[in-house]
Amino acid sequence: ALVPHSYNQTQVQDASHLLVICIKEHVLKEDVNAFFNNIKTIRNTPEEILAPYRENLTSMLQNMTLEQQQQWSKNQAYIALGNLMTVCAVEGIDACPMEGFNPTAYNQALNLKEKGLKSVLLLPVGHRADDDMFANFEKVRMTLNETIIEL
């Protein structure tokens, strides 16, 4: 059902699992507090150590427009995507990060708006098919000199 919303890319149905990475539509002060309370509980970190970071993050988010908050959240989603792909690689699981989809259609199909979420990235994961004609193609990437500037 999601293939048409993915510009007919079949990875979304052929993969054993499809991770739809979402962001919250609105990042609230309660979300920040829940995040820091989780850190405090798991790491047993004293509040006096967390307080400056908590206050800084709360202030930063409160001073952002909704669009800026959502862009910040998307940036956080890309960090999560990178970690997910690293774990997949370590475990020998193939992963195909995708931006090529219609987020509005995904949000509707998956009832994400009702959950206060918006889809931003896709990550089909699994083991490639034996007959995957693309599996042995040479990867095409920009060179390091084209992507890295040494200062």
Secondary structure, 3 states (H helix, E strand, C coil): CCHHHHCCCCHHHHCCEEEEEEEECCCCHHHHHHHHHHHHHHHCCCHHHHHHHHHHHHHHHHCCCHHHHHHHHHHHHHHHHHHHHHHHHHCCCEECCECCCCHHHHHHHCCCHHHCEEEEEEEEEECCCCCCCCCCCCCCCCCHHHHCCCC
